Amino acid sequence: MTFDAFERRHIGPSTDQESTMLKELGYPSLEDFISQVVPSSIAMTHALADLLPSARTEVEVIAELREMASRNKVFTSLIGTGYYGTHTPAVILRNVLENPAWYTAYTPYQPEISQGRLEALFAFQTLICDMTGLDIANASMLDEGTAAAEAMTLARRAHKGSDDAVFFVDKNVHPQTYAVVVARAKPLGISVVTIDASNALPEQEFFGVLVQYPNTLGEILHYESLSKSAHDRSALVVAATDLLALTLLAPPGEWGADVVVGSAQRFGVPMGFGGPHAGFMSVRNGLERGMPGRLIGQSVDSDGNPGFRLALQTREQHIRRDKATSNICTAQVLLAVMSAFYAMYHGPKGLTHIANRVHRGAQQLNQSLTNGAVKVLSKDFFDTLMVSVSDSGVIAKKAREAGFNLRVIDGQTIGISLDETTTQADLQAVCAVFGVTLLPQVGNAGMSFPDSLHRKSAFLSHPIFNTNHSETAMMRYLRSLADKDLALDRTMIPLGSCTMKLNAVTEMESVTWPEFSSLHPFAPADQSVGSRELISQLSQWLVSITGYDAVSLQPNAGSQGEFAGLLAIRNYHDSRGDSHRNICLIPSSAHGTNAASAVMAGMKVVVVECDDLGNVSVEDLSAKISLHAQNLAALMVTYPSTHGVFETAITQICGLVHDAGGQVYVDGANLNALVGLAQPGKFGADVSHLNLHKTFCIPHGGGGPGVGPVICRAHLAPFLPNHPLDPTAGPATGPGPISAAPFGSASI
């Protein structure tokens, strides 16, 4: 090992410590130990080093990342569509996003070592409840698109009518949200019907309706009558919304929304080429037990002191398995607490000031374009204008030449979305693109939407949002929370494969470089050449490590990778005329997410028993295969098992399933025990998800972010996720997007 080698600094046990452990176990060397643990039938016969480039030192890695970053082009993106420029306060950037006390913490299953993070998440829930005007919010979702899809299934569970009832989606929700909802609906047999929410609701039976507020074109519609009509027909109203806009707009809960979803990205979290960001969901009273994800509650400890802990966990997959409300575990904790701290740092007055500045900029641009005889189509708006032009392509090209990205709606319509980073110089440059002069701002122009939609209710009145507005106060508050938590900056967290991982600073350093963090996910592809090369390189390495043939990095959590893998199996069977194959065999020892994911993919779970040692019972598996052979879709098996054991029968197990026409899904949660030793793609598996936040270097973040790539053999590759806004993000034959952004949480 060379002096500069990465592992010299980062592999915990020393050679002496390794020797001591091996001696206690009775093995002369690590090689002898591994040969006894890993079945010879699956052991790699060649070195992983033969499949991968030579290792780099940390200095070389940073230099290579710098070179990749230099091939990205950082434009000012005014595309909007759910992603906006934002200023991350330096005190939050330095003390949270770049602080191992926050980014290396584990999921807060143990409240006694998680009080700081739980307090921050409780504040996030309070933020979402206050802004949306609803009663209960969860501790984050994966992104806005998946939050909307989860809201659809929540509404379906709450529906008491016919199974044939459909889900209405307004034609002007964000296109990526619509695509995620449709992809999620299909395997569940839910029909999604596109409507125009400005008109009366269609007469057919429906269980819910999704609207965007403001919508994807920037229009602000009044949905009170729509809500009343939906409620009169026993359906729920789901509103996807924008937190910054809600400082000025009447909250959806006040005009009748039952569920509100969205993204907290523009509250201080960089765009990051699509993620990670904290999605959110809030609901009215009565729907809380149907909510997905974590809920933080305040309680009293054994000494009578207030404390925070996870609440209502009986809804969740680790307890209810195939009957859970969702397959998601924790979601985007690190990003959720950043957004909560952003709200605390600015307070209600500061947030309102930012929103007013954005809105005044949009008004100023509207007046300037109109004065210059450019037709603005928008009437009631907050931050987004739709502009009629003779040729959108020409205008967009001219804008790019000036360093700006505008949104091309169609051949004659351009969208312009402003944000808190927009300056007067930016507005002058945009006006120049259209050949007009920027007019001075009008001192008191009022709001560009009806008074009936003005926010009149107070928000964020709790002292926690009205105290720490100076950098010093916020820094001390953040430190006080971190001191209540346990993370890898203090000690190891011995809770299993999820936590036995590395968060080297070198692996984190580039996350906040603007060349990566400031990219809009829907910007032209030639502006993200470096990021796309990084994505391609990682994809190739994962294929080499696992022995599979194709991979998608889009799933932004292990749970979503599971869903994507099972969806690939489902669509593979459908393509062969085997739509009746819907039985998924799952060992009794499996993680609860497996069963929940199978149900989401439209499968029925049949449990396979385990023997006294925790191994899959080959006898019971054979019996279940015989019983369900004609309808067998898949077997899900974790390898090594959840008990940490390399089951010797794994090749036989895969063969039994294949002989019956099924596919084998190997859960990759424990891949860190396989890397360099065995390749699931070579010993019989057809598809896996990987956990980059477990096996590799992505921070666990106290419960997210995560990345759960789905990786498969060649015959399943045509059924990997794709994306309607980026044809390079997956095969044209794919089922649609699993995540809102084409490459999921690309910045990590």
N, C-alpha and C positions, 0 to 999 in steps of 0.2 A: 504494500500500500504506500503510495507516494504521500509526501508531506501535505500537498494541497488537495488530496482526494476528499471528495464530499463526505464519504462515509466516516472518515477519521474524526470529523467534527460532530456527526449527527447520529451514528449508530450507538445506542446507549451502552450495552454491555461491552466491557473490555475483553481482550483475549483471555486474561486470567479469570474473569468472572464466567465466561463461557466454559472454560475448562472445569471450574468448580461445579457448575450446574451439571455438566455432562458426567463428571465423576460421581456425583450423587445419584444420577440416573443409571450409572453402570455402563456408559458408552465411552470408548476411547477417543472418538472424534465426532464432529458435527455430521460428517458424511455418513458414519455408521448409524447415528441416531435417525437421520432422515430416511435412510434405506429401510429402517424398521417401521417407520411411521407411514410413509407413502407407498401404496401398493405398487409393485413392480410393473403391473399391467398398464399403469397410467403414467409412470415416471417418464420424464423427458429423457431422450437419449442423446441430446445435444445441449450445448450451453446456450443460455439466453443471450449471452454476449455475442454469439454468432449471428443473431437475428436483429440486433440493435446497433446503432452507431456507438462508437467508443464514448466512454463517460467524459463529461466535461467538469472542470473545476467551477466553483461558484463565480469566480471572476469571469471565466469564459462564458458562462451561462448569461450573466448580466449583459456582457458585450453582445452576445448573439440576440438577446431579446431587444436590446437597443437598436440593433440593425433591423430586426423585424418591425419594431415600432416606427422606424424612420420611413418604412414603405407604406404606412398608413397616412392618410391626408385628413387633417382635422379641419373640417369646414364648420361654419355656423349653421347648424341644422334647424330650420323652421318648419320641419315636416309635421311635428306634433304626433297625432295618432296614438297618444298614450305615452310618449317619450319626449322629455323636455330637458333643456339645459337647466342646471341648478347650481347654486353655490353651496358647497359643503363647508360649513363653518370650520375654520382651522382647528378649533378646540375639539371638535367632534372627529375630524379626520385623524388628528394626532393621538387623541386619547381613547378612541373607540375602534375605528376601522383599522388603524395601524398598531393597535395595542394588543399584545398576546393575552392580556388579562380578559379581553373580550372575545378575540377571534379563536382562541384555543379551548374555550370552555365547552363542556359537553351538555347534552340535553338536560334540562332541569328536573330529572326524575327524583333527585334527592333535594328537597327544599332547604334542608339545613345547610347545604353548601351552595345555594343558588339564590339567596334572598335579593342580592343586588340586581341580577338579571330579571328575576320575577317581578321586582318593583318596576323596572323599566318596561317590561311587557304589560304590566297592569296599566301603566301610564299610556302605552300604545293603544290598548283597548279603550281607555277613557277618551283618548284623542279621537278614535274612530267613532265611538258612540256620540260624542259631542258634535262632530262635524256632520255626521249623517242624520242625526235626529232620531236614532233608534236606540233600543234598550240594552242590547248585549252585542259585543263584538268578540271575535276570537283573536288569538295571539299571532296572527298573520296567515296568509295563504301564499302559494308559490308565485303567482303573478295574476294579472287581471283576467286574462283569458281563462285560466283554469278555475279561478274564483267564480266566474260567470257559469262555467260548466257545472261546478259543484252546486251553485245556486239552483240550476235547472233540476238536478237530481234531488235536492232538498224539497223543491216545490212538488216534484213527482211523488215523493214519499208522503207529503202532507195531503195530497189529493185524495178525496174520498169517492171520486166518480169513476168513470169507465177507464179501462186500460188503454182505450183507443184515443183518449184525449191527447192533443198535440201541444207543442210548446211554441208560442209566438216569439219571433225575434224581429225587432224593427230593422228596416233596411239600412238605417244609418247608425248602427253600432260599429265600433272599430272592426275592420275586416278580419284582423287576426283573431279577435274575440269570437266573431261569428264562426270562423273556421274551426276553432278549438271546440266550440259548443257542438257543431255538427259532427265532428270526429268522435266526441264523447257520446253523442246521442245514438249513433248508428248501432253499436253492439248491444245497446240496451233496448233496442226496438222503439225508440222515441222518434216521432216525426217532428221535424223542425220546419215551421212554416214562416216564411218571410212576410212581414206586413208593413204597411205605412202607418206609423203611430200617430200621424197627424189626422188620420181618418178614424172612423168608427171601427171597433174591433169586429172581425169577421164572425159569422154566426156559428161556426163549428165549435164543438166542445174543446176546451183547452184547459190546461192545469196551471199555466203560468205565462207571463209575458216579460220579455227583456227589452229595456229601453236604455239609451245612453243620454246622459245629462251633464253637461252639454253633449250634443251628439258628435259623431266623427267629422261632420262638416262645420262644427262650431256653433250650430244653431241651438238656441235655448227654447225648448217647447214646454208648455204647461201641461203636465200629465195628470192633473187632479181628476178630470172627467174620465180619463182612461182608467185610472185607479179605481174609481167608483164603479165603472162598468165591469172591470175584472172582478172586483169583490162581490158584486151582485151575482156573478156567475161562479162564485166559489173558487176563483183562481187567485194566485199570488202575483204580485208585481215585483220584479227585480229591476233595480236601477244600477247601471254601471256609471260611476261618477268620478269627478276630479276634486281632490281635497282642497286645492288652492282656490278653485272656483267657489267652493262652498263657504268660504269666508264672506262672500258677497251674495251668493244665491241662497234662496230658501232651501233648507235641507230636505232631502227626499222623504224622510220620515214624516215631515209635516204635510206633504201632499199625498200621502197614502202608500208609499213604497213599503213592502213587507221585508224585503231583503235588499241590502245595498252592498255592492262590490266595487273594487277598483284597485289602483296601484298607488302606493305612497312614495313612488320614485321621486317626484318633484319636490318632496320634502327632504332635500339634502343628499340624495343618493345619485351618484353619477349614472348616465345612461349605459355606459359599459357595453356597447354593441348589443344591448338587449337584456342584460341582467348580470348579477341577480338584483332583484328588487322585492320589496315586501308587498304582496297583494293583501287585500283585506276583505272581510265580510262582517256585516252587522245585520241583526235581525230584530224583529219586534218580539215582545214577550209572547211566549207560547211556542216559539219555533226553536228555542235554544237546544233542545235535545235532538234536533235533527241537523244541527250544525256540524260541519266537518272540522278537523283540526283541534289544536290545543285551546283550552280556556284556562286563564289564570284567575283564581279567586282569592279573596282575602279572608283569613280565618284567625283563630286565636291558638297560640301554642300552649304547652302544658303548664307554663308559668303565667298564663293570662295575657301574654304580650301579642300584639297583632303580628301576623305573618302571612306570607303568600305561598300558595301551592297550586298544583294542577287540579282542576275541578271537572266534575261531570265526566270522568274518564270512561265510564261504562258505555259511552257512545263509540269509543275508539277501537281501531283495528287490533291492537294488542290484547284486547279483552273480548270483543264481540266477533272478531275474525270475519267470516263471510257475511255476518249480519251487521257489520259496522256501517256508520254513515258515510265513510270514505276510506280510501287506502292510504291517505297521507298521514305521515307521522308528524314530526315537527316540520316547520316550513322555512321561514326566512328570518330567524330571530335576530341575527346581527344587523340586518338591514331595517327590521322593524324598530329596534331600539335606536338606531341612528335617526330614523324619522321622528320618533318620539322626542329625542333630545333636540332635534331641529325645532320642533314645535315649542319645547320648553325654552330654548335659547331665544327665540323670537317672541314668544308669547302671542296672545290673541291680537294685540295691537300691531305687533311687528308683522304677523302673517297678513293681517288686513292691509297694512301699508304695502307689502309686496304685491298682493293681489290688485290693489288699486293702481299701482304703478304699471303692472302688466296690462290692465284693462285700459288705462289712459293711453298707453302706447298703441294698443289696437284701435282705439278711437282716433288717435292722431293719424295713424296710417290710413284708416278708412276715409277720413276727411281729406287727406292729401291725395289719395288715389281718385276719389270722387271729383275733387276740384280739378284734377288733371284729365278729366273725361275718361277715366278708366272705370268700367262698370263693376262695382262691388255687389255681389249677390246677397251678402249677409245682411240681415236686419237686426235680429236680437242675438248678441254675441258677448263672449267674455274675452277670449284671447285669440280667436281664430277667425280669419276672413276667407271667404271664397270669392275669387276674382275671375271674371269672364275675360278671356283673351282670344285672339284669333288663332294662335298656335301655341299650345302649352309647351311643346318640346323646345321651341325657340326661346321662350321666356325662361324655362328651367336651365337651359344651356347658358344663357346670358347671366343668370344668377350664379351658376357654378363658377363662371369666369370671374365673378366678383367675390367668390369665397363663400357662397351661401347655397344651401339646399332648400328648395321649396317642394311642396307636395304636388305631384301631377295627379289630378283627380280623373280627368279624361282629356280628350284632345283640345278642348276649349275652356278648361277650368283648372285654376291653380289654387292651392291652399297655402295659407301663411299663418303659422302659429307662433305667437310670441311667448316669452318666458322671463324669469327673473334676471337672466343674464343679458337680455336685449338692451342695447344702449341707443342713444340718439344717433350715434354714428351708424349703427346697424340700420336704423330706420331710414336714414338718408341714403344709404347704399341700396336698400330694397326699392326705395322710390326711384332711384336712378335707373334700376333695371327696367322699370315701367315707363321711364322717360318723364317723370313728374318731379315736382319740387316738394320737399317736406315742409309742411306748414307748422307754425308754432303750436304748442299745446294750448288748448283752451283751459282757462283756470278752473272753472267749475262746470264741467260738461254733464254732470249727472251720470247715470248708468245707461248702457245701451241695451237694456232689456226692461220689460214692464215692471212697474212698481209692485205688482202682485207677486213677482218672483224675487223681490229683494229680501235678503235675510234680515229678519227683525229679532230673532232669538239670540241670546248671548251664548257664547261657547268658550270652553277652556277657562272656566272661572276658578278651578281648583288652584290652591297656592302653588302647586308643583309647576304650573305653567306660568306663574307670575312672580317668580322669585329669582332664578339664576340667569339673569340677562347679561351680566358681565362675564368676560372670559375667565377671570379668576374664580368667580362664584361657580360657574359651570365646571371648570376644571376640578375644583374641590368636591363638587357634588359627584362627578363621574368617578373620582378616586374613592369616595366613600362607598359607592355602590360596588366597585371592583373589590374593595376590601372585604365585602360580605360573601364573595364567591370563591370557588376553588377552580383553578384552571391550570394548564400546563406550565405557566410561569411560576407556579408554587410547588407543584408535585405532580406525579403521575395520577391518572384516574383509572383504576384497574377494573373497568366494567365490561371488558370484552373487546371483540374485534373492532367495534365502532370507535373505540378510543385509543387503541394501540397503533398510533400513527404519528406522523411527523408534520410539523408546521415550521419548516426552516424559513427564516426571514428572507433569504434569497428567493425562495419560491413565492413570497408574498409581495416583494418589492415593486414589481411592475404593475400590479393591479391598479395603482392610483396614478400611473403615468397618463397624461392627457391623451397621448396617441392611442391608448387603449380605452381609457375611461370615458372619453368624450365622443365616441362614435355612436351615431344613431343607427339602430338595427336595420332601418329601411333606406339608408343612404345608398347611392350608387356603389356597385361592387368595386369599382376601381379606387375607392377611397379606403378600402379595408383589406388591401392586398396582404399586408403583414399579418393581420389577424387571421385571414383565411389560410395563409401558409402555416401558421401555428396550429390551426384546427386540423388541417390536412396531415401535418406531421404527427400530432398526437393520435389522430385516428389510425395512421399506419402503425405506430408503435403499439397501440392497444391490440390491433389485429395480430401483430407478431407475438405479443406476450401471451395471448389467449388461444391462438391457433384457429380463430374464426376467419371469416372472409370479408365481412362488411360491418360498419358501425355507424350509428348516429349519435352525435353529442347533444342532440336537442333536449332530451328529458332533463329537467332541472331538479330532479330528486330521484333517489332510488325507487320510490314508489311509482313514479311516472315511467321510469325505465322498465319496471315490472309490467305495467299496463301496456307499454309500447311493445314489449316482447310477446305478451299474450295476444295482443291485437294482431301482430304479425302472424302468429300461429292461426288465429281465427280466420284472417283473410286468406292465408295459404289454403286452408281447408275449403273455404268458400270458392276459391279459384279453381279447385279441382272437383267441384260439384258435391263436396262433402259438408254441406252446411249443417247437417244433422250432428256432426261431431262437436259436442259441447260439454263433455265430461272432463273435468280437470282433477286428477288425482293429486292429493297433497298429504304428505306425512303428518302425523299428529304432532310431531316435534317442531314443525315449521313456524317461522315468524308469522304473526297474524296478518301482516301486509299481504302475504301470498294469497290467502283466501279472499281478502277484500279485493285485490286486483283481479282475480279470476272472475268474480261477480261483475266487476265493472266492464270486463271484456265479454260479458254475456254468457259466461260459462257456469255450470253447476259443479259445486265442490263435492267430491267424495273423499273422505279421509282414509288414509292408509295407516295401519297400526305400526308401531315400532316395537322392537324386542326389548328385553330387560336391560340391555346396554345402550338403548337409545338409537340403535340402527334401524333403518327401514326394514320391516319384515318382508323378506322376499316371498314368503308363503302367502301372506295377506295381499301383497301387491299382485301376485299371480292370480289370486282369486278375484280381486277387484277388476283386473284386466279382463279376465274371462267373462265376468258378469257384464262389463260395459264395452266389450271389444268393438261393437259396431258403432258406438257413439263416442269412443275415446278421442279426445282432442289432444290432451297433454298430461304430462307429469311434471310437477314443480318439485325440485329437490334442492336443498342447500348443501353445498359441498366446499370444504369439509362441513359436516353437519353442525347444527346449532350447539352440539355438545363438544365441538372441536375435534371430532374424530373423522379420519379418512376411512370411509367405509369400503371394504375390499370388494364388495359386490357391485360397485357403481357401474362397471362396464356391462355386467349381466343385467342390471336394472334397466339401463338404456336400451339394451337389445330387446328385452321383453316388450317395452313400450313401442319401439319401432316395428317389431313384428306384428303388432296389433294395429298399425297404421297411425299411431300417435306421435307426437313430438315431445322432446325432452327439454324442459326449461331448467337450467342450473342457476339458482340464485347466487349472484356473485358477491354477496355481502362479506364473505370470508375469503375473498380472492387473495388477500395479503398472505395467506398460508399456502397459496398455489404458485405465486409468481416465481418463475425460474425452476419450478419442480414438476409441474404438470400443466397441461393445457386443456381446458374443458372442450374446446372446439375440436380436439383430437381424440378424446376418449368417449365420445358418444353424444355429447350435448348438441342441441340445434340452435339454442339461443340463450343468452344470459343478459342480465343487467350488471353493470359494475358500479361501485360506489367510489368516485374519485375523492370524496370527503372521508373515506375510511382507508382504502388501500393506498391512495396517493396523497397529494399535498394540499388539497383544498381544505380551508379551515372549517372546523365543525361549527364555529360561530355561536356556540351555546344552544344549538338547535337549528342550524341552517345558516348559511346556504349549503347546498349540496349539488352535486351533478351525478346523474345516473345514466350514463351512456347505455344504449341497447346495442348488443353486438351479436352477430348471427352467422350461420352458414349461408352459402351462396343461394340456396333455394328459397330462403326467407328474405333475402336482401330486397327484392322488389316491393316488400310490404313494410319497410322501415318508414318512419315519419317523414313527411315532406312539409312544404309551407307555401301558401298561395302568393306570398310577397317576395319569395326568393327561390327561383327554380333550382339553384345550386344546393339547396339545403336538404335534398332528399330525392328519391326516385319519383318520377311522374306517376307511377302506379301505387304510390303510398296511400295510406288511409287519411291523410291530412295531418295537421300539426298536433303534437302532444303538449307543447308549450307555446306561449304567445309569441316569443321571438324565434327567428329561424334557427339560431344556434344556441337557444336556451340561455344559460348563464355564462355567456361567452367570456366575460372579463375575468373569470376565475378558472 
